[in-house]
Amino acid sequence: MLGRRFGRVWIVAALAALLVMTGCVAADTGGGAEMAGDEMAAPMEEGYPDEMIIGMGALPVTLVGNTVPSLQSRIFSKLLYETLAELNEETGAIDPVLLDSMELVDDVTVRIVIKEGIEFHNGEKLTAPGLAKSFELLRDADPQKFTWSFRQLNDYESYEVIDDYTMEFTLLEPIDRWANLFANHMPLAPDHLEAVGLDGYIEEPVGTGPYKFSSWQRDSYINLNSE
């Protein structure tokens, strides 16, 4: 997790259909003002607020990154997890986030270098061996139980750990979308995932994002806090 200080966010399951993603409600500052999603966008670009409440029609089915790509999961995941890279909407390029670099070495070989010093919320370090381990754990998970299968590596034939922060991936064939894997993947804490499995990860999710998991009252709210 990068060195940032944030506040608290409550993700609340709305009881009225009118609250289904109509926007974000700011924390009470005395005036009781409500802001729609567009109005929240400007301050959000400058950093996460000290506190916010997000009204939603439903909560995510699972809190595990890379699973069940519903709207609720995407909203939640942006707060709890970070991706290895992300799409730059201005340039159309995919820029590194948790990576120092990613490059196409030749037609079918991709090399990535992970930033050093990134920690998961539980203190685990993000490393190349750990990323490879989480790939294997996700690949071997039961797709029926979690209504998904780990297909992010479908374009790749294999991957190899070069050192603590470097990996190389071999494509099945030359393709333009080789960077999509890194823009879509939210790293999971590998030792925690191995210890508790996906069932346990749902109850105690761990990411590198701006907020960390605190509690989840089913069908009511999810509470996230900063470090």
MDAnalysis code that builds the backbone (N, CA, C; Angstrom):
import MDAnalysis as mda
import numpy as np

u = mda.Universe.empty(681, n_residues=227, atom_resindex=np.repeat(np.arange(227), 3), trajectory=True)
u.add_TopologyAttr("name", ["N", "CA", "C"] * 227)
u.add_TopologyAttr("resid", np.arange(1, 228))
u.add_TopologyAttr("resname", ["MET", "LEU", "GLY", "ARG", "ARG", "PHE", "GLY", "ARG", "VAL", "TRP", "ILE", "VAL", "ALA", "ALA", "LEU", "ALA", "ALA", "LEU", "LEU", "VAL", "MET", "THR", "GLY", "CYS", "VAL", "ALA", "ALA", "ASP", "THR", "GLY", "GLY", "GLY", "ALA", "GLU", "MET", "ALA", "GLY", "ASP", "GLU", "MET", "ALA", "ALA", "PRO", "MET", "GLU", "GLU", "GLY", "TYR", "PRO", "ASP", "GLU", "MET", "ILE", "ILE", "GLY", "MET", "GLY", "ALA", "LEU", "PRO", "VAL", "THR", "LEU", "VAL", "GLY", "ASN", "THR", "VAL", "PRO", "SER", "LEU", "GLN", "SER", "ARG", "ILE", "PHE", "SER", "LYS", "LEU", "LEU", "TYR", "GLU", "THR", "LEU", "ALA", "GLU", "LEU", "ASN", "GLU", "GLU", "THR", "GLY", "ALA", "ILE", "ASP", "PRO", "VAL", "LEU", "LEU", "ASP", "SER", "MET", "GLU", "LEU", "VAL", "ASP", "ASP", "VAL", "THR", "VAL", "ARG", "ILE", "VAL", "ILE", "LYS", "GLU", "GLY", "ILE", "GLU", "PHE", "HIS", "ASN", "GLY", "GLU", "LYS", "LEU", "THR", "ALA", "PRO", "GLY", "LEU", "ALA", "LYS", "SER", "PHE", "GLU", "LEU", "LEU", "ARG", "ASP", "ALA", "ASP", "PRO", "GLN", "LYS", "PHE", "THR", "TRP", "SER", "PHE", "ARG", "GLN", "LEU", "ASN", "ASP", "TYR", "GLU", "SER", "TYR", "GLU", "VAL", "ILE", "ASP", "ASP", "TYR", "THR", "MET", "GLU", "PHE", "THR", "LEU", "LEU", "GLU", "PRO", "ILE", "ASP", "ARG", "TRP", "ALA", "ASN", "LEU", "PHE", "ALA", "ASN", "HIS", "MET", "PRO", "LEU", "ALA", "PRO", "ASP", "HIS", "LEU", "GLU", "ALA", "VAL", "GLY", "LEU", "ASP", "GLY", "TYR", "ILE", "GLU", "GLU", "PRO", "VAL", "GLY", "THR", "GLY", "PRO", "TYR", "LYS", "PHE", "SER", "SER", "TRP", "GLN", "ARG", "ASP", "SER", "TYR", "ILE", "ASN", "LEU", "ASN", "SER", "GLU"])
u.atoms.positions = np.array([
    [0.844, -1.174, 0.000],
    [0.000, 0.000, 0.000],
    [0.881, 1.224, 0.000],
    [0.611, 2.175, -0.844],
    [1.405, 3.373, -0.936],
    [1.101, 4.280, 0.248],
    [2.044, 5.159, 0.553],
    [1.931, 5.968, 1.749],
    [0.917, 7.085, 1.629],
    [-0.353, 6.829, 1.931],
    [-1.400, 7.823, 1.845],
    [-2.306, 7.726, 3.064],
    [-2.884, 8.853, 3.477],
    [-3.787, 8.859, 4.627],
    [-5.189, 9.213, 4.151],
    [-6.140, 8.417, 4.539],
    [-7.512, 8.649, 4.137],
    [-8.423, 8.459, 5.338],
    [-9.698, 8.615, 5.149],
    [-10.636, 8.501, 6.247],
    [-11.429, 7.220, 6.226],
    [-12.722, 7.354, 6.162],
    [-13.608, 6.197, 6.286],
    [-14.651, 6.244, 5.183],
    [-15.051, 5.068, 4.725],
    [-16.135, 5.007, 3.748],
    [-17.118, 3.932, 4.181],
    [-18.398, 4.260, 4.070],
    [-19.460, 3.299, 4.333],
    [-20.154, 3.024, 3.019],
    [-20.241, 1.755, 2.632],
    [-20.985, 1.357, 1.447],
    [-22.283, 0.729, 1.941],
    [-23.374, 1.404, 1.677],
    [-24.652, 1.050, 2.295],
    [-25.606, 0.477, 1.261],
    [-26.250, -0.625, 1.600],
    [-27.289, -1.189, 0.740],
    [-28.554, -0.374, 0.924],
    [-28.983, 0.322, -0.135],
    [-30.162, 1.183, -0.041],
    [-31.428, 0.333, 0.035],
    [-32.386, 0.774, 0.830],
    [-33.646, 0.065, 0.955],
    [-34.659, 0.534, -0.074],
    [-34.462, 1.719, -0.646],
    [-35.393, 2.252, -1.634],
    [-34.763, 2.199, -3.006],
    [-35.573, 1.827, -4.007],
    [-35.049, 1.706, -5.361],
    [-34.518, 3.028, -5.883],
    [-35.014, 4.147, -5.365],
    [-34.577, 5.447, -5.837],
    [-33.114, 5.716, -5.506],
    [-32.556, 4.986, -4.554],
    [-31.169, 5.199, -4.175],
    [-30.197, 4.372, -4.986],
    [-30.684, 3.584, -5.912],
    [-29.799, 2.694, -6.673],
    [-28.867, 3.533, -7.526],
    [-27.659, 3.699, -7.034],
    [-26.608, 4.398, -7.745],
    [-27.033, 5.770, -8.254],
    [-27.789, 6.521, -7.457],
    [-28.104, 7.898, -7.840],
    [-26.967, 8.829, -7.494],
    [-26.023, 8.355, -6.723],
    [-24.866, 9.188, -6.431],
    [-24.307, 8.887, -5.073],
    [-23.437, 9.792, -4.610],
    [-22.780, 9.639, -3.331],
    [-23.298, 10.695, -2.381],
    [-23.485, 10.329, -1.126],
    [-23.934, 11.281, -0.127],
    [-22.759, 11.622, 0.753],
    [-22.416, 12.887, 0.834],
    [-21.257, 13.297, 1.625],
    [-21.544, 13.133, 3.104],
    [-20.485, 13.013, 3.897],
    [-20.662, 12.940, 5.343],
    [-21.281, 14.236, 5.842],
    [-22.114, 14.152, 6.883],
    [-22.836, 15.308, 7.390],
    [-21.863, 16.348, 7.920],
    [-21.937, 17.557, 7.372],
    [-21.083, 18.647, 7.820],
    [-21.887, 19.744, 8.495],
    [-23.136, 19.444, 8.790],
    [-23.965, 20.426, 9.456],
    [-25.037, 20.969, 8.542],
    [-24.765, 21.001, 7.247],
    [-25.740, 21.524, 6.313],
    [-26.581, 20.449, 5.682],
    [-26.183, 19.188, 5.857],
    [-26.951, 18.075, 5.329],
    [-27.014, 18.058, 3.824],
    [-25.993, 18.590, 3.142],
    [-26.031, 18.673, 1.684],
    [-25.818, 17.321, 1.065],
    [-26.499, 17.082, -0.050],
    [-26.320, 15.861, -0.809],
    [-25.710, 16.220, -2.154],
    [-24.770, 15.382, -2.619],
    [-24.107, 15.635, -3.881],
    [-24.296, 14.464, -4.811],
    [-24.632, 14.729, -6.047],
    [-24.744, 13.685, -7.053],
    [-23.363, 13.241, -7.464],
    [-23.296, 12.114, -8.218],
    [-22.013, 11.547, -8.600],
    [-21.127, 12.531, -9.336],
    [-21.684, 13.350, -10.275],
    [-20.886, 14.303, -11.027],
    [-20.297, 15.364, -10.122],
    [-21.070, 15.791, -9.097],
    [-20.595, 16.813, -8.195],
    [-19.501, 16.304, -7.283],
    [-19.521, 14.988, -7.018],
    [-18.480, 14.398, -6.186],
    [-17.199, 14.197, -6.956],
    [-17.273, 14.156, -8.281],
    [-16.118, 13.791, -9.095],
    [-14.955, 14.751, -8.909],
    [-15.229, 16.066, -8.834],
    [-14.153, 17.042, -8.750],
    [-13.307, 16.880, -7.484],
    [-13.928, 16.871, -6.267],
    [-13.103, 16.673, -5.078],
    [-12.453, 15.306, -5.026],
    [-13.106, 14.284, -5.572],
    [-12.517, 12.959, -5.547],
    [-11.213, 12.911, -6.330],
    [-11.103, 13.736, -7.411],
    [-9.898, 13.732, -8.213],
    [-8.705, 14.259, -7.430],
    [-8.969, 15.084, -6.406],
    [-7.895, 15.669, -5.622],
    [-7.491, 14.766, -4.462],
    [-8.188, 13.696, -4.230],
    [-7.893, 12.794, -3.134],
    [-9.185, 12.295, -2.522],
    [-9.113, 11.188, -1.818],
    [-10.329, 10.644, -1.213],
    [-10.756, 11.502, -0.029],
    [-12.070, 11.683, 0.175],
    [-12.545, 12.499, 1.297],
    [-12.323, 11.804, 2.626],
    [-12.418, 12.583, 3.710],
    [-12.240, 12.011, 5.042],
    [-13.306, 10.964, 5.337],
    [-14.523, 11.214, 4.858],
    [-15.606, 10.259, 5.086],
    [-16.632, 10.397, 3.982],
    [-17.175, 9.273, 3.528],
    [-18.245, 9.337, 2.547],
    [-19.159, 8.133, 2.710],
    [-20.405, 8.310, 2.313],
    [-21.395, 7.240, 2.338],
    [-21.889, 7.050, 0.915],
    [-21.802, 5.826, 0.421],
    [-22.223, 5.524, -0.942],
    [-23.493, 4.685, -0.873],
    [-24.601, 5.217, -1.377],
    [-25.848, 4.469, -1.399],
    [-25.911, 3.563, -2.616],
    [-26.187, 2.289, -2.412],
    [-26.217, 1.317, -3.495],
    [-27.475, 0.463, -3.377],
    [-27.923, -0.064, -4.508],
    [-29.098, -0.914, -4.516],
    [-28.830, -2.297, -3.963],
    [-27.557, -2.700, -3.985],
    [-27.177, -4.021, -3.478],
    [-25.697, -3.993, -3.160],
    [-25.283, -4.866, -2.254],
    [-23.869, -4.993, -1.927],
    [-23.244, -6.086, -2.784],
    [-21.903, -6.095, -2.898],
    [-21.257, -7.149, -3.690],
    [-21.573, -8.541, -3.148],
    [-21.569, -9.516, -4.035],
    [-21.760, -10.904, -3.618],
    [-20.508, -11.400, -2.903],
    [-19.353, -10.980, -3.385],
    [-18.083, -11.370, -2.798],
    [-17.182, -10.151, -2.724],
    [-16.257, -10.164, -1.777],
    [-15.325, -9.055, -1.603],
    [-13.928, -9.411, -2.107],
    [-13.813, -10.480, -2.861],
    [-12.520, -10.920, -3.379],
    [-12.254, -10.239, -4.715],
    [-11.119, -9.592, -4.842],
    [-10.773, -8.947, -6.101],
    [-10.698, -9.946, -7.240],
    [-11.001, -9.494, -8.445],
    [-10.961, -10.302, -9.670],
    [-12.115, -11.282, -9.792],
    [-13.124, -11.193, -8.924],
    [-14.241, -12.134, -8.970],
    [-15.556, -11.397, -9.177],
    [-16.537, -12.073, -9.778],
    [-17.891, -11.576, -9.988],
    [-17.878, -10.118, -10.439],
    [-17.686, -9.862, -11.723],
    [-17.548, -8.486, -12.210],
    [-18.865, -7.726, -12.302],
    [-19.526, -7.527, -11.157],
    [-20.762, -6.756, -11.119],
    [-20.437, -5.289, -10.882],
    [-21.419, -4.419, -11.073],
    [-21.223, -2.996, -10.810],
    [-20.819, -2.774, -9.360],
    [-21.506, -3.470, -8.434],
    [-21.192, -3.303, -7.023],
    [-19.754, -3.707, -6.720],
    [-19.316, -4.811, -7.324],
    [-17.957, -5.278, -7.090],
    [-16.928, -4.283, -7.620],
    [-17.215, -3.684, -8.774],
    [-16.265, -2.725, -9.345],
    [-16.143, -1.479, -8.476],
    [-17.269, -0.980, -7.969],
    [-17.241, 0.192, -7.101],
    [-16.458, -0.105, -5.828],
    [-16.750, -1.226, -5.221],
    [-16.068, -1.608, -3.995],
    [-14.582, -1.835, -4.237],
    [-14.260, -2.522, -5.335],
    [-12.879, -2.909, -5.603],
    [-11.962, -1.706, -5.786],
    [-12.488, -0.601, -6.345],
    [-11.666, 0.588, -6.541],
    [-11.207, 1.179, -5.213],
    [-11.936, 0.903, -4.139],
    [-11.583, 1.424, -2.825],
    [-10.656, 0.496, -2.062],
    [-10.844, -0.788, -2.219],
    [-10.072, -1.768, -1.444],
    [-8.815, -2.233, -2.170],
    [-8.887, -2.312, -3.486],
    [-7.779, -2.870, -4.266],
    [-7.198, -1.834, -5.228],
    [-5.991, -2.123, -5.681],
    [-5.381, -1.394, -6.787],
    [-5.029, -2.414, -7.868],
    [-4.886, -1.950, -9.088],
    [-4.495, -2.830, -10.192],
    [-3.007, -2.656, -10.495],
    [-2.458, -3.650, -11.167],
    [-1.053, -3.555, -11.563],
    [-0.839, -2.383, -12.514],
    [-1.823, -2.100, -13.347],
    [-1.790, -0.979, -14.282],
    [-3.213, -0.499, -14.474],
    [-3.394, 0.609, -15.208],
    [-4.740, 1.111, -15.449],
    [-4.800, 1.850, -16.774],
    [-6.009, 1.895, -17.333],
    [-6.219, 2.602, -18.588],
    [-6.185, 4.108, -18.353],
    [-5.365, 4.793, -19.134],
    [-5.338, 6.249, -19.124],
    [-6.401, 6.739, -20.099],
    [-7.490, 7.289, -19.578],
    [-8.618, 7.650, -20.433],
    [-8.293, 8.810, -21.373],
    [-7.283, 9.598, -21.054],
    [-6.912, 10.717, -21.915],
    [-6.068, 10.270, -23.104],
    [-5.123, 9.374, -22.852],
    [-4.204, 8.948, -23.917],
    [-4.602, 7.628, -24.556],
    [-5.434, 6.824, -23.856],
    [-5.785, 5.507, -24.353],
    [-4.729, 4.462, -24.058],
    [-3.635, 4.871, -23.420],
    [-2.561, 3.935, -23.088],
    [-2.844, 3.267, -21.747],
    [-2.199, 2.141, -21.499],
    [-2.285, 1.472, -20.204],
    [-1.020, 1.803, -19.430],
    [-1.186, 2.517, -18.320],
    [-0.056, 3.011, -17.539],
    [0.158, 2.154, -16.295],
    [1.405, 1.955, -15.875],
    [1.686, 1.202, -14.651],
    [1.117, 1.893, -13.415],
    [0.673, 1.106, -12.448],
    [0.226, 1.617, -11.159],
    [1.070, 0.986, -10.053],
    [0.902, -0.325, -9.859],
    [1.733, -1.048, -8.895],
    [3.013, -1.564, -9.549],
    [3.163, -1.305, -10.818],
    [4.352, -1.715, -11.563],
    [5.267, -0.518, -11.791],
    [6.568, -0.782, -11.778],
    [7.534, 0.226, -12.211],
    [7.539, 0.317, -13.727],
    [7.410, -0.850, -14.366],
    [7.430, -0.874, -15.831],
    [6.805, -2.157, -16.345],
    [6.364, -2.116, -17.590],
    [5.914, -3.305, -18.315],
    [6.257, -3.069, -19.775],
    [6.821, -4.066, -20.401],
    [7.261, -3.877, -21.784],
    [7.163, -5.166, -22.571],
    [6.944, -4.998, -23.865],
    [6.948, -6.116, -24.792],
    [8.385, -6.297, -25.263],
    [9.053, -7.318, -24.739],
    [10.467, -7.532, -25.037],
    [10.651, -8.001, -26.465],
    [9.808, -8.933, -26.903],
    [9.759, -9.357, -28.296],
    [8.296, -9.664, -28.626],
    [8.027, -10.293, -29.729],
    [6.642, -10.480, -30.167],
    [5.771, -11.225, -29.160],
    [6.371, -12.112, -28.372],
    [5.564, -12.932, -27.467],
    [6.051, -12.890, -26.017],
    [6.993, -12.033, -25.683],
    [7.530, -11.980, -24.322],
    [7.248, -10.629, -23.687],
    [6.610, -10.655, -22.526],
    [6.298, -9.445, -21.771],
    [7.061, -9.492, -20.449],
    [7.709, -8.390, -20.119],
    [8.426, -8.304, -18.846],
    [7.795, -7.213, -17.989],
    [7.511, -7.539, -16.725],
    [7.009, -6.534, -15.790],
    [7.957, -6.426, -14.606],
    [8.053, -5.231, -14.052],
    [8.834, -4.987, -12.844],
    [7.899, -4.347, -11.828],
    [7.739, -4.987, -10.679],
    [6.854, -4.518, -9.621],
    [7.565, -3.457, -8.790],
    [6.840, -2.422, -8.392],
    [7.411, -1.411, -7.509],
    [7.803, -2.043, -6.179],
    [8.931, -1.653, -5.657],
    [9.364, -2.158, -4.355],
    [8.694, -1.377, -3.228],
    [8.480, -2.058, -2.118],
    [7.952, -1.396, -0.931],
    [6.445, -1.335, -0.827],
    [5.722, -1.959, -1.760],
    [4.255, -1.950, -1.685],
    [3.799, -3.041, -0.712],
    [2.933, -2.668, 0.217],
    [2.433, -3.610, 1.214],
    [0.928, -3.779, 1.107],
    [0.474, -5.002, 1.345],
    [-0.948, -5.257, 1.502],
    [-1.374, -4.754, 2.881],
    [-2.665, -4.654, 3.100],
    [-3.182, -4.134, 4.361],
    [-2.768, -4.986, 5.559],
    [-2.429, -6.246, 5.338],
    [-2.003, -7.113, 6.442],
    [-0.495, -7.139, 6.621],
    [0.231, -6.316, 5.865],
    [1.683, -6.245, 6.021],
    [2.475, -7.091, 5.056],
    [1.817, -7.987, 4.312],
    [2.542, -8.754, 3.299],
    [3.080, -7.814, 2.224],
    [4.243, -8.179, 1.660],
    [4.839, -7.387, 0.594],
    [4.357, -7.906, -0.768],
    [4.173, -6.990, -1.715],
    [3.849, -7.383, -3.085],
    [5.152, -7.693, -3.804],
    [5.328, -8.960, -4.186],
    [6.539, -9.407, -4.863],
    [6.172, -10.288, -6.054],
    [7.151, -10.552, -6.890],
    [6.921, -11.420, -8.046],
    [6.580, -12.854, -7.626],
    [7.329, -13.471, -6.696],
    [6.931, -14.822, -6.264],
    [5.532, -14.858, -5.664],
    [5.162, -13.821, -4.911],
    [3.828, -13.782, -4.325],
    [2.744, -13.610, -5.378],
    [3.015, -12.800, -6.398],
    [2.044, -12.611, -7.477],
    [1.836, -13.921, -8.224],
    [2.931, -14.629, -8.499],
    [2.825, -15.926, -9.171],
    [2.035, -16.921, -8.317],
    [2.259, -16.896, -7.026],
    [1.548, -17.796, -6.112],
    [0.050, -17.509, -6.121],
    [-0.329, -16.221, -6.120],
    [-1.753, -15.885, -6.140],
    [-2.385, -16.261, -7.476],
    [-1.638, -16.131, -8.588],
    [-2.135, -16.602, -9.881],
    [-2.512, -18.078, -9.800],
    [-1.637, -18.874, -9.209],
    [-1.869, -20.317, -9.127],
    [-3.074, -20.640, -8.242],
    [-3.186, -19.931, -7.117],
    [-4.309, -20.175, -6.212],
    [-5.640, -19.803, -6.864],
    [-5.666, -18.697, -7.608],
    [-6.891, -18.288, -8.293],
    [-7.220, -19.231, -9.447],
    [-6.196, -19.657, -10.162],
    [-6.403, -20.550, -11.306],
    [-7.023, -21.869, -10.869],
    [-6.640, -22.350, -9.688],
    [-7.099, -23.652, -9.212],
    [-8.394, -23.572, -8.409],
    [-8.958, -22.355, -8.245],
    [-10.191, -22.206, -7.458],
    [-11.370, -22.827, -8.192],
    [-12.428, -23.128, -7.446],
    [-13.626, -23.747, -7.998],
    [-14.458, -22.689, -8.722],
    [-14.565, -22.739, -10.042],
    [-15.316, -21.707, -10.769],
    [-16.817, -21.779, -10.551],
    [-17.343, -22.953, -10.212],
    [-18.778, -23.065, -10.000],
    [-19.204, -22.340, -8.724],
    [-18.448, -22.523, -7.689],
    [-18.808, -21.943, -6.403],
    [-18.814, -20.421, -6.456],
    [-17.855, -19.838, -7.173],
    [-17.729, -18.387, -7.198],
    [-18.204, -17.785, -8.522],
    [-18.910, -18.566, -9.318],
    [-19.494, -18.127, -10.589],
    [-18.493, -17.435, -11.494],
    [-17.277, -17.905, -11.470],
    [-16.256, -17.321, -12.327],
    [-15.143, -18.346, -12.503],
    [-14.286, -18.103, -13.434],
    [-13.033, -18.845, -13.526],
    [-11.944, -17.842, -13.862],
    [-10.758, -18.085, -13.382],
    [-9.668, -17.131, -13.541],
    [-9.135, -17.208, -14.963],
    [-9.572, -16.281, -15.807],
    [-9.233, -16.325, -17.224],
    [-8.321, -15.187, -17.662],
    [-7.814, -14.427, -16.719],
    [-6.995, -13.280, -17.084],
    [-5.714, -13.687, -17.823],
    [-5.280, -14.914, -17.622],
    [-4.050, -15.392, -18.256],
    [-4.306, -16.158, -19.545],
    [-5.527, -16.088, -20.062],
    [-5.872, -16.883, -21.239],
    [-5.008, -16.574, -22.457],
    [-4.522, -15.353, -22.573],
    [-3.691, -14.988, -23.727],
    [-2.244, -15.432, -23.575],
    [-1.920, -15.959, -22.378],
    [-0.526, -16.284, -22.083],
    [-0.314, -17.789, -21.963],
    [0.801, -18.233, -22.485],
    [1.153, -19.651, -22.405],
    [1.787, -19.989, -21.072],
    [2.609, -19.082, -20.543],
    [3.327, -19.357, -19.302],
    [3.843, -18.052, -18.700],
    [4.303, -18.146, -17.457],
    [4.954, -17.006, -16.811],
    [6.080, -17.537, -15.939],
    [7.062, -16.679, -15.675],
    [8.262, -17.090, -14.944],
    [8.705, -15.963, -14.028],
    [9.070, -16.321, -12.803],
    [9.628, -15.351, -11.858],
    [11.121, -15.218, -12.139],
    [11.564, -13.997, -12.431],
    [12.983, -13.747, -12.725],
    [13.744, -13.395, -11.455],
    [13.180, -12.495, -10.657],
    [13.751, -12.156, -9.349],
    [12.613, -11.694, -8.455],
    [12.925, -11.102, -7.326],
    [11.887, -10.754, -6.355],
    [10.835, -9.799, -6.907],
    [11.202, -8.998, -7.904],
    [10.254, -8.001, -8.406],
    [10.054, -8.048, -9.922],
    [10.595, -9.057, -10.566],
    [10.511, -9.139, -12.027],
    [9.887, -10.455, -12.465],
    [8.969, -10.377, -13.442],
    [8.368, -11.563, -14.036],
    [8.378, -11.416, -15.546],
    [8.423, -12.553, -16.230],
    [8.266, -12.575, -17.680],
    [7.118, -13.493, -18.050],
    [6.305, -13.054, -19.001],
    [5.134, -13.779, -19.463],
    [5.304, -14.092, -20.942],
    [4.906, -15.296, -21.348],
    [4.990, -15.696, -22.745],
    [3.590, -15.806, -23.341],
    [3.332, -15.013, -24.372],
    [2.039, -15.023, -25.048],
    [1.874, -16.271, -25.906],
    [0.636, -16.686, -26.096],
    [0.359, -17.793, -27.008],
    [0.678, -17.393, -28.449],
    [0.449, -16.112, -28.761],
    [0.737, -15.569, -30.083],
    [0.829, -14.052, -29.957],
    [1.445, -13.377, -30.896],
    [1.516, -11.911, -30.823],
    [0.116, -11.290, -30.861],
    [-0.170, -10.398, -29.900],
    [-1.466, -9.714, -29.848],
    [-1.255, -8.279, -29.374],
    [-2.193, -7.407, -29.749],
    [-2.114, -6.014, -29.324],
    [-2.574, -5.817, -27.880],
    [-3.416, -6.713, -27.390],
    [-4.029, -6.522, -26.066],
    [-3.199, -7.134, -24.940],
    [-1.920, -7.297, -25.122],
    [-1.091, -7.985, -24.130],
    [-1.112, -7.300, -22.757],
    [-1.335, -5.975, -22.721],
    [-1.300, -5.242, -21.443],
    [-2.608, -5.341, -20.666],
    [-3.666, -5.893, -21.278],
    [-4.960, -5.963, -20.602],
    [-4.897, -6.734, -19.292],
    [-4.088, -7.782, -19.257],
    [-3.944, -8.571, -18.033],
    [-3.583, -7.680, -16.851],
    [-2.639, -6.789, -17.060],
    [-2.119, -5.976, -15.960],
    [-3.065, -4.840, -15.589],
    [-3.847, -4.368, -16.557],
    [-4.835, -3.326, -16.264],
    [-6.024, -3.888, -15.497],
    [-6.279, -5.173, -15.624],
    [-7.448, -5.800, -14.992],
    [-7.138, -6.480, -13.666],
    [-5.878, -6.794, -13.415],
    [-5.584, -7.650, -12.263],
    [-5.360, -6.854, -10.984],
    [-6.106, -7.237, -9.937],
    [-5.964, -6.663, -8.601],
    [-5.244, -7.684, -7.723],
    [-3.994, -7.440, -7.358],
    [-3.254, -8.435, -6.570],
    [-3.918, -8.733, -5.230],
    [-3.890, -10.009, -4.856],
    [-4.378, -10.458, -3.555],
    [-3.178, -10.868, -2.710],
    [-3.304, -10.723, -1.399],
    [-2.225, -11.120, -0.494],
    [-2.077, -12.640, -0.547],
    [-0.980, -13.161, -1.102],
    [-0.902, -14.598, -1.392],
    [-0.892, -15.502, -0.167],
    [-0.166, -15.118, 0.882],
    [-0.115, -15.980, 2.068],
    [-1.475, -16.017, 2.763],
    [-2.135, -14.874, 2.808],
    [-3.469, -14.812, 3.412],
    [-4.457, -15.637, 2.595],
    [-4.379, -15.530, 1.268],
    [-5.265, -16.300, 0.396],
    [-5.037, -17.793, 0.577],
    [-3.774, -18.190, 0.678],
    [-3.472, -19.611, 0.871],
    [-3.979, -20.097, 2.226],
    [-3.865, -19.256, 3.255],
    [-4.234, -19.665, 4.611],
    [-5.739, -19.785, 4.796],
    [-6.503, -18.840, 4.233],
    [-7.942, -18.808, 4.507],
    [-8.784, -19.281, 3.337],
    [-8.208, -19.378, 2.134],
    [-8.963, -19.761, 0.949],
    [-9.892, -18.642, 0.517],
    [-10.631, -18.863, -0.554],
    [-11.530, -17.828, -1.042],
    [-12.685, -17.564, -0.083],
    [-13.145, -18.598, 0.631],
    [-14.192, -18.389, 1.633],
    [-13.734, -17.391, 2.677],
    [-12.531, -17.601, 3.185],
    [-12.003, -16.709, 4.208],
    [-11.684, -15.329, 3.679],
    [-11.282, -15.255, 2.417],
    [-10.951, -13.961, 1.828],
    [-12.192, -13.087, 1.681],
    [-13.341, -13.714, 1.465],
    [-14.595, -12.959, 1.407],
    [-14.881, -12.298, 2.752],
    [-14.605, -13.005, 3.837],
    [-14.880, -12.481, 5.169],
    [-13.817, -11.494, 5.625],
    [-12.623, -11.599, 5.075],
    [-11.522, -10.732, 5.490],
    [-10.661, -10.389, 4.273],
    [-11.175, -9.551, 3.369],
    [-10.435, -9.215, 2.157],
    [-9.234, -8.320, 2.463],
    [-8.177, -8.503, 1.702],
    [-6.944, -7.737, 1.897],
    [-6.458, -7.227, 0.551],
    [-6.296, -5.930, 0.426],
    [-5.801, -5.341, -0.813],
    [-4.664, -4.386, -0.546],
    [-4.382, -3.507, -1.512],
    [-3.363, -2.466, -1.344],
    [-3.971, -1.085, -1.557],
    [-5.296, -0.999, -1.636],
    [-5.975, 0.230, -2.007],
    [-6.035, 1.276, -0.904],
    [-6.709, 2.392, -1.169],
    [-6.742, 3.504, -0.222],
    [-7.492, 3.205, 1.072],
    [-8.412, 2.250, 1.045],
    [-9.147, 1.883, 2.244],
    [-8.958, 0.398, 2.537],
    [-9.006, 0.054, 3.821],
    [-8.901, -1.344, 4.243],
    [-10.225, -1.798, 4.831],
    [-10.473, -3.090, 4.718],
    [-11.732, -3.671, 5.204],
    [-11.800, -3.587, 6.715],
    [-12.988, -3.210, 7.232],
    [-13.211, -3.161, 8.675],
    [-14.299, -4.139, 9.095],
    [-15.496, -4.021, 8.483],
    [-16.590, -4.921, 8.867],
    [-17.628, -4.961, 7.757],
    [-18.465, -5.990, 7.809],
    [-19.508, -6.168, 6.803],
    [-20.757, -6.697, 7.486],
    [-21.790, -5.888, 7.541],
    [-23.090, -6.328, 8.030],
    [-23.899, -6.741, 6.814],
    [-24.111, -8.031, 6.651],
    [-24.768, -8.536, 5.444],
    [-26.099, -7.832, 5.176],
    [-26.323, -7.513, 3.900],
    [-27.553, -6.861, 3.447],
    [-27.768, -5.490, 4.090],
    [-26.724, -4.909, 4.650],
    [-26.877, -3.606, 5.279],
    [-25.747, -2.646, 4.883],
    [-24.515, -2.948, 5.283],
    [-23.433, -2.020, 4.968],
    [-22.079, -2.745, 4.989],
    [-21.116, -2.101, 4.346],
    [-19.702, -2.499, 4.432],
    [-18.945, -1.286, 4.947],
    [-18.105, -1.488, 5.942],
    [-17.344, -0.393, 6.532],
    [-15.863, -0.570, 6.182],
    [-15.281, 0.443, 5.571],
    [-13.868, 0.456, 5.236],
    [-13.200, 1.613, 5.980],
    [-11.968, 1.414, 6.418],
    [-11.233, 2.458, 7.100],
    [-9.852, 2.613, 6.495],
    [-9.240, 3.765, 6.748],
    [-7.852, 3.961, 6.352],
    [-6.955, 3.348, 7.407],
    [-5.683, 3.298, 7.089],
    [-4.704, 2.798, 8.065],
    [-4.646, 3.748, 9.259],
])
